[in-house]
Amino acid sequence: MKRRPLIAILCLSLALILGAFALWVGRRSPKVPYADEMEAAARLHEQASALIRAEKARRGVALAEEDTLGIGLLGYDFTPIMTTAAGLEEKRTSQLPDFAALCVKYFSEAGLKQGDPVGANFSGSYPGLNLAALCAAEVMGLDLRYSASVGSSKYGANNPEYTFPEMVKTLYEGGLISRLPVLVTLGGGGDMGRNMMAYVLEEDEDIAAVEAMKQRLIEGGLAPAYIESFAQDIELHEQLYGDIKAFVNAGGNGLGLGRDDNTAVLALGSGLLKNQPLEITNNSGLTERYLSKGIPTIHLLNVRALCEESGIPFDPETLPKIGTASLYFGTGYPRSAVLLWALAALSGVLAAALLAPGRKRERQETVSGRMKQKLTLHALVAALLMVAVLVIYLAGRRVRLPYADEMEAAATLQRQVVAAVRAERLKRGYALAPEDRLGLGLMGTHISPVTTSLGSEEAKRTSQLSDFAALTVRYLHEAGVRPGDRIGACFSASFPGIDLGVLCAAEIMDLHIVYSVSIGSSNFGANLPGYVLPEMILTAYEGGLISTLPDLVTMGGDGDAGENMLGYMLEDEDDIRQIEAMKVRLEQEGLPLTFYEEGYEADVLDRMARMGDVAAFVNVGGNILGMGDTDAAVSFGQGLLPEADPKIVPKSGLVERYLSRGVPTVHFLNIKQLCAETGIPYDPVAEPEVGTSGAYYSRSYARPAIVGALLLSLGAIVAIEVWDRRKAAH
């Protein structure tokens, strides 16, 4: 009897400890109300960086050696337009896309709504922070009126061959932002570049580079304004910004911080500044002036302080995943963790009540021996149920695959490729298809000169999702492919999103991919004669996003010569002229077409010879070369195909031939089936966040197991009642 109090206390304590552990497991706080906008801004920042990186590669501007994250916004240690010194770690960190999310947070906390006018002063010193504010404003639909200066401190946008104003023009022409700067200045001393190293050191070659830069800016419609005085500079900016509801200062130029001593403004801190009375003098900069007027002011300069405040990692070794930093989250506990704690507490209370001490006579008067046994069994069932649910909750949740990080990297790379392709498409004068509600830019039109067959609009729209790059990584891992392995691929232009996804997967997994590309496409595929699939791949290659060009380019369609392209079928002269112009253009771009006069089997065997001995084969689309002229390939299914030994005939395609050789074969065609099997959403209204679909996880058994545990507990309770009634009957 003496041990019963101790046992009761132990039962209750154990239950509460287990419940607390459940709360700790589920401690992840809910996202803030505007987290979706924050993630969208960060994704846009990521795309903008990719487009700028691609344009740098096109201009022959190499990435800085210190840019270990490979984002592409970091400048150099010393250049002719450099104005001052700066810390490498701060500049490298300022490139992170999460700063765009942070700007959304600041704008939201400042009470800004869609359409509100916002002024911004951007120095060339922190292009990443400038883009952060631009992307946040774009996602929130704000009317951002910004000025951009050329001069930059160390490691900023300090290459005279590609300045910050030119970067934003690249984004504007690529359709990622909707506004050009209202004003361009040279920045630096007097906002006229007087302390640029070229002028300070009086090097003729450097001065010539700066003068050439000025001329290029003028010709590009970005002519720097002539600034006579600090007062005129302030007045000009305030006039161009107009009546604004918030102001952003990015960087440390004199216009934003003030002339001469700027100790006072630096003491105000970073981020969204607190309203406070300030004494304004002739030397006060825009930050102090707007803050003194009661206008919400955001100051982006002290990167380390911004990171400490927001939870953005400072100078990380790898690029953090968007949406994981603490700034995206509030406080609270998931419902499942609270439920587990309640179950644990209830079980402990019941056990403690039954084992609590008391006089024997009182217990006999209140609870009969039979009833006590019955309650004890019920408490035992409740305790076992709590333990079972807790164990299942911990062990049975969806488990991320071991290679999920590679999957996310491939999906992220594909998004960067898609951004570069979309920008090039717009540059060539092709608007996005009205049916492309996701705005990704890979969908073609319903009818075009190079269209060969019909296809599903929903399937084509879905096939643009970056999750298919992740799915390719998964299939190749399941096939046993390892870094350095050689794989073969046959790409139809009908599904450009999946084609690019396979290339991104191969890039991330460090595979040697040998692949062929065809031009003919079903409707809504890559069927624009002015920008075909091989050219999309060339865009990604020239932008430094992928490292391999196609080994073979063909027309596709009937005879692999485009015989069923609508341009030829309808014998329309204008359509035929577009096709012939496309052929000439591809030749000039180093992507010459190959034609097989020997027939179908010669085409198939030549491709297999080119690919050589491969560890896996990937087929994308339903062209006859991959599928063959038999019905066998359709019966094999989708994704990573099961082992098979099909009979090979002259009309057998690549899928059958590689399967017959025992080569792991991946087949992408039936998009709806692939989505149903993997958990990728079919035809979503918005592109899902990278890493959230079922493709990244092993199959979950948590829910059915918990349901099973509850059913077993219900059965146990019924069994106890039956036992009790029978005992009472006797």
BELZIZI-V776776 format. One record per helix or strand of 3 or more residues. SS is the DSSP state (@ for helix, = for strand). FROM is the first residue (numbers start at 1). TO is the last residue. If there is no record, write none. Layout:
BEGIN
ss = [SS;SS]
from = [FROM;FROM]
to = [TO;TO]
END
This chain:
BEGIN
ss = [@;@;@;@;=;@;=;@;=;@;@;@;@;=;@;@;@;=;@;@;@;@;@;@;@;@;=;@;=;@;=;@;@;@;@;=;@;@;@;=;@;@;@]
from = [4;35;88;98;117;124;143;164;183;189;197;204;230;246;254;263;286;296;303;326;335;360;369;404;457;467;486;493;512;533;552;558;566;573;600;616;624;633;654;664;671;694;702]
to = [25;59;93;109;122;140;149;173;185;191;201;219;241;250;257;266;292;300;310;328;355;366;395;427;462;478;491;508;518;542;554;560;569;588;611;620;627;636;660;668;678;696;729]
END
